[in-house]
Each structure stands twice: as structure tokens, then as C-alpha cells.
Amino acid sequence: MHGDGARVELRVTESLFGDFLKALDVVQEELNQRWNDQARSGHCAALA
């Protein structure tokens, strides 16, 4: 009985972790786009 609960918890954890990684990927893409837009407009010229 205890083992079944552990398997269910693992599946839930894996699912949540997968969702988290997808969200993180979306955020990373958004930040990259913003960074590239700023670089093209010259706002990051001092950092380049």
C-alpha cells in the first residue's frame, strides 16, 4: 500500500516538474527575445 502511494507521488512530481520546465522554457524564450530587441535598438550598446 505504501509503495503505491510513492508511485502516485512520483508521477505527480514528474508531471509538475515537466510543467515547470515548459514554463521555464517559455520565460527563457521571452527574455531572449527582449534582450535581442534591446540589442538591435542600441540600448545594450554599452554592454556589447
N, CA, C and O atoms as CSV, one atom per row, in Angstrom:
chain,resi,resn,atom,element,x,y,z
A,1,MET,N,N,0.827,-1.187,0.000
A,1,MET,CA,C,0.000,0.000,0.000
A,1,MET,C,C,0.875,1.257,0.000
A,1,MET,O,O,0.626,2.182,-0.772
A,2,HIS,N,N,1.880,1.294,0.846
A,2,HIS,CA,C,2.763,2.463,0.927
A,2,HIS,C,C,3.482,2.680,-0.397
A,2,HIS,O,O,3.652,3.822,-0.825
A,3,GLY,N,N,3.902,1.615,-1.046
A,3,GLY,CA,C,4.603,1.720,-2.325
A,3,GLY,C,C,3.735,2.337,-3.396
A,3,GLY,O,O,4.236,3.115,-4.209
A,4,ASP,N,N,2.458,2.023,-3.428
A,4,ASP,CA,C,1.552,2.596,-4.418
A,4,ASP,C,C,1.461,4.107,-4.252
A,4,ASP,O,O,1.446,4.842,-5.240
A,5,GLY,N,N,1.400,4.565,-3.026
A,5,GLY,CA,C,1.361,6.000,-2.763
A,5,GLY,C,C,2.616,6.696,-3.243
A,5,GLY,O,O,2.562,7.817,-3.750
A,6,ALA,N,N,3.744,6.032,-3.083
A,6,ALA,CA,C,5.012,6.614,-3.529
A,6,ALA,C,C,5.041,6.738,-5.044
A,6,ALA,O,O,5.558,7.721,-5.576
A,7,ARG,N,N,4.487,5.743,-5.748
A,7,ARG,CA,C,4.441,5.804,-7.212
A,7,ARG,C,C,3.541,6.939,-7.684
A,7,ARG,O,O,3.877,7.654,-8.628
A,8,VAL,N,N,2.410,7.102,-7.031
A,8,VAL,CA,C,1.496,8.181,-7.397
A,8,VAL,C,C,2.164,9.526,-7.156
A,8,VAL,O,O,2.076,10.428,-7.989
A,9,GLU,N,N,2.831,9.657,-6.017
A,9,GLU,CA,C,3.528,10.903,-5.709
A,9,GLU,C,C,4.613,11.196,-6.732
A,9,GLU,O,O,4.792,12.345,-7.137
A,10,LEU,N,N,5.338,10.164,-7.152
A,10,LEU,CA,C,6.388,10.334,-8.148
A,10,LEU,C,C,5.800,10.797,-9.470
A,10,LEU,O,O,6.358,11.687,-10.111
A,11,ARG,N,N,4.678,10.207,-9.894
A,11,ARG,CA,C,4.039,10.618,-11.148
A,11,ARG,C,C,3.587,12.073,-11.081
A,11,ARG,O,O,3.759,12.830,-12.036
A,12,VAL,N,N,3.015,12.452,-9.958
A,12,VAL,CA,C,2.560,13.836,-9.790
A,12,VAL,C,C,3.756,14.775,-9.812
A,12,VAL,O,O,3.717,15.821,-10.460
A,13,THR,N,N,4.809,14.406,-9.111
A,13,THR,CA,C,6.016,15.233,-9.072
A,13,THR,C,C,6.617,15.370,-10.464
A,13,THR,O,O,7.002,16.469,-10.863
A,14,GLU,N,N,6.705,14.271,-11.208
A,14,GLU,CA,C,7.253,14.316,-12.560
A,14,GLU,C,C,6.401,15.206,-13.454
A,14,GLU,O,O,6.933,15.965,-14.264
A,15,SER,N,N,5.092,15.118,-13.315
A,15,SER,CA,C,4.193,15.935,-14.116
A,15,SER,C,C,4.375,17.417,-13.805
A,15,SER,O,O,4.463,18.240,-14.716
A,16,LEU,N,N,4.430,17.753,-12.527
A,16,LEU,CA,C,4.618,19.149,-12.133
A,16,LEU,C,C,5.976,19.665,-12.582
A,16,LEU,O,O,6.095,20.807,-13.027
A,17,PHE,N,N,6.996,18.829,-12.467
A,17,PHE,CA,C,8.332,19.230,-12.889
A,17,PHE,C,C,8.370,19.464,-14.396
A,17,PHE,O,O,9.003,20.408,-14.868
A,18,GLY,N,N,7.692,18.603,-15.146
A,18,GLY,CA,C,7.612,18.785,-16.594
A,18,GLY,C,C,6.918,20.091,-16.950
A,18,GLY,O,O,7.367,20.813,-17.840
A,19,ASP,N,N,5.828,20.396,-16.259
A,19,ASP,CA,C,5.125,21.663,-16.481
A,19,ASP,C,C,6.016,22.852,-16.137
A,19,ASP,O,O,6.021,23.860,-16.845
A,20,PHE,N,N,6.760,22.729,-15.059
A,20,PHE,CA,C,7.681,23.792,-14.651
A,20,PHE,C,C,8.748,24.026,-15.721
A,20,PHE,O,O,9.060,25.170,-16.050
A,21,LEU,N,N,9.304,22.945,-16.260
A,21,LEU,CA,C,10.333,23.092,-17.290
A,21,LEU,C,C,9.775,23.734,-18.554
A,21,LEU,O,O,10.459,24.528,-19.201
A,22,LYS,N,N,8.537,23.397,-18.910
A,22,LYS,CA,C,7.904,24.027,-20.075
A,22,LYS,C,C,7.725,25.523,-19.835
A,22,LYS,O,O,8.005,26.335,-20.717
A,23,ALA,N,N,7.262,25.884,-18.645
A,23,ALA,CA,C,7.070,27.303,-18.320
A,23,ALA,C,C,8.415,28.027,-18.318
A,23,ALA,O,O,8.514,29.156,-18.800
A,24,LEU,N,N,9.433,27.393,-17.785
A,24,LEU,CA,C,10.770,27.988,-17.754
A,24,LEU,C,C,11.281,28.230,-19.167
A,24,LEU,O,O,11.911,29.254,-19.431
A,25,ASP,N,N,11.019,27.308,-20.069
A,25,ASP,CA,C,11.430,27.450,-21.461
A,25,ASP,C,C,10.739,28.650,-22.108
A,25,ASP,O,O,11.365,29.408,-22.850
A,26,VAL,N,N,9.449,28.818,-21.825
A,26,VAL,CA,C,8.700,29.956,-22.366
A,26,VAL,C,C,9.282,31.267,-21.851
A,26,VAL,O,O,9.455,32.217,-22.615
A,27,VAL,N,N,9.582,31.318,-20.563
A,27,VAL,CA,C,10.160,32.531,-19.968
A,27,VAL,C,C,11.525,32.811,-20.578
A,27,VAL,O,O,11.846,33.959,-20.882
A,28,GLN,N,N,12.326,31.772,-20.758
A,28,GLN,CA,C,13.650,31.959,-21.341
A,28,GLN,C,C,13.550,32.514,-22.759
A,28,GLN,O,O,14.312,33.406,-23.129
A,29,GLU,N,N,12.623,31.997,-23.548
A,29,GLU,CA,C,12.438,32.497,-24.905
A,29,GLU,C,C,12.016,33.964,-24.892
A,29,GLU,O,O,12.501,34.763,-25.693
A,30,GLU,N,N,11.112,34.313,-23.979
A,30,GLU,CA,C,10.656,35.703,-23.860
A,30,GLU,C,C,11.817,36.626,-23.486
A,30,GLU,O,O,11.977,37.695,-24.076
A,31,LEU,N,N,12.619,36.217,-22.517
A,31,LEU,CA,C,13.758,37.040,-22.111
A,31,LEU,C,C,14.784,37.177,-23.232
A,31,LEU,O,O,15.344,38.254,-23.436
A,32,ASN,N,N,15.029,36.091,-23.956
A,32,ASN,CA,C,15.959,36.160,-25.083
A,32,ASN,C,C,15.452,37.132,-26.137
A,32,ASN,O,O,16.230,37.906,-26.694
A,33,GLN,N,N,14.145,37.095,-26.416
A,33,GLN,CA,C,13.561,37.995,-27.398
A,33,GLN,C,C,13.707,39.450,-26.951
A,33,GLN,O,O,14.059,40.318,-27.749
A,34,ARG,N,N,13.434,39.708,-25.673
A,34,ARG,CA,C,13.572,41.076,-25.158
A,34,ARG,C,C,15.018,41.547,-25.230
A,34,ARG,O,O,15.291,42.688,-25.605
A,35,TRP,N,N,15.944,40.657,-24.868
A,35,TRP,CA,C,17.367,41.001,-24.913
A,35,TRP,C,C,17.783,41.327,-26.355
A,35,TRP,O,O,18.475,42.314,-26.603
A,36,ASN,N,N,17.353,40.489,-27.293
A,36,ASN,CA,C,17.702,40.709,-28.694
A,36,ASN,C,C,17.079,41.995,-29.226
A,36,ASN,O,O,17.715,42.716,-29.995
A,37,ASP,N,N,15.852,42.287,-28.831
A,37,ASP,CA,C,15.194,43.521,-29.257
A,37,ASP,C,C,15.952,44.739,-28.734
A,37,ASP,O,O,16.133,45.718,-29.458
A,38,GLN,N,N,16.396,44.678,-27.478
A,38,GLN,CA,C,17.155,45.792,-26.906
A,38,GLN,C,C,18.494,45.948,-27.612
A,38,GLN,O,O,18.930,47.067,-27.884
A,39,ALA,N,N,19.143,44.835,-27.907
A,39,ALA,CA,C,20.443,44.886,-28.576
A,39,ALA,C,C,20.302,45.509,-29.963
A,39,ALA,O,O,21.149,46.298,-30.381
A,40,ARG,N,N,19.237,45.157,-30.671
A,40,ARG,CA,C,19.012,45.716,-32.005
A,40,ARG,C,C,18.699,47.211,-31.951
A,40,ARG,O,O,19.041,47.957,-32.868
A,41,SER,N,N,18.054,47.636,-30.883
A,41,SER,CA,C,17.680,49.050,-30.786
A,41,SER,C,C,18.816,49.902,-30.199
A,41,SER,O,O,18.698,51.126,-30.145
A,42,GLY,N,N,19.905,49.273,-29.764
A,42,GLY,CA,C,21.059,50.008,-29.272
A,42,GLY,C,C,21.051,50.271,-27.767
A,42,GLY,O,O,21.964,50.925,-27.263
A,43,HIS,N,N,20.062,49.786,-27.046
A,43,HIS,CA,C,20.013,50.035,-25.601
A,43,HIS,C,C,21.117,49.300,-24.851
A,43,HIS,O,O,21.471,49.695,-23.740
A,44,CYS,N,N,21.658,48.258,-25.426
A,44,CYS,CA,C,22.691,47.474,-24.731
A,44,CYS,C,C,24.066,47.749,-25.343
A,44,CYS,O,O,24.989,46.956,-25.152
A,45,ALA,N,N,24.217,48.833,-26.060
A,45,ALA,CA,C,25.480,49.113,-26.733
A,45,ALA,C,C,26.649,49.202,-25.744
A,45,ALA,O,O,27.772,48.815,-26.068
A,46,ALA,N,N,26.382,49.706,-24.559
A,46,ALA,CA,C,27.448,49.854,-23.570
A,46,ALA,C,C,27.909,48.490,-23.057
A,46,ALA,O,O,29.045,48.353,-22.604
A,47,LEU,N,N,27.045,47.488,-23.124
A,47,LEU,CA,C,27.407,46.158,-22.642
A,47,LEU,C,C,28.086,45.309,-23.706
A,47,LEU,O,O,28.743,44.318,-23.386
A,48,ALA,N,N,27.933,45.688,-24.958
A,48,ALA,CA,C,28.457,44.869,-26.054
A,48,ALA,C,C,29.936,45.025,-26.212
A,48,ALA,O,O,30.532,44.403,-27.091
